[in-house]
Amino acid sequence: MTLTTERAAIAPASRTGTARRRNAALVPWLFLAPALILFLYFKYIPMAEGMWLSFFKVQPFLGNEWLGLENYRRVFAEEAFRDATAHTLVYAVGQTGGSILLGFVLALLLEGKARTLWFVRTAAFLPVVTATAVVAEVWRLLYFPGEEGMLNTLLGWFGSDTQKFLDDPNGALGWVILVGIWKGAPYDMMIILAGLAGIDRQLYQAAAIDGAGLLQRIRYVTIPALRPVVTILIILACVRSLRVFTEIYVLTGGGPAGATDVIMTRIFATGFRTGDMGFATAASVVLFVATLLLTAAVTLYRRRKELNV
């Protein structure tokens, strides 16, 4: 009789404890619910509808025509899209490498605890927080191809001929990459500065005692310690570069003669200028999958490196 009574008393208590734990687990989701609903309605549902439209020839007011994988076949077969993909890859490599390298140099120069460095770091970080359209418009004015252009005036002081800059099909993409490096390097600098702060200073002292110079300490101490940071920067920079649009749209609009046309400007032109929304959404899905695969590949490579170490 006593055991039965004790079990009867324990059962409600255990059920109460389980209910409390369940309610405690639901509390965070209740706080997240408004944001999740907004994301679902304004992001994920439109993404799903866009993927579904990629299988159709979109005809407003006339009814969409089912095409299956035809739009995806066109993405890989169209010469203009292949050229835009090549330009995007060149931009991604140039902007990623240049911004990381320049950010690393700036981080080494601005590392320290001096009170005056905060002002210099803030000034160097301004391109990141400035609107991309504003940055691109300023650089477009700097790149004015006439003799009265600012950069041409500066180059003229050193005896250089007048440059066409963005009007030159052979060099326009390089000048656009330079703008991307200028805007992306300060962001990379701040992340690298955070990585430098986590390096044990005793490693530098031990290397100096062993006779290592400045460049050797950077090569054998700083760079290996920053590998996880560099991996993150590569992922972020590659994703940012593959999705570049505003800078190129404001600077060149994809010209001259398609020399700076990238995937995003090609998607925009196809979808909103020619009205081929089905093909544009198919190209967007391909870009999304490529970005996802690139991120996964770099992440897996980093994890394997960490396991081997």
PyMOL commands that set and color helices and strands:
alter all, ss='L'
color gray80, all
select helices_A, chain A and resi 2-53+70-77+79-110+117-129+132-142+150-157+165-167+172-197+201-209+214-225+227-242+246-251+263-273+277-308
alter helices_A, ss='H'
color red, helices_A
select strands_A, chain A and resi 56-57+65-66
alter strands_A, ss='S'
color yellow, strands_A
deselect
rebuild
show_as cartoon
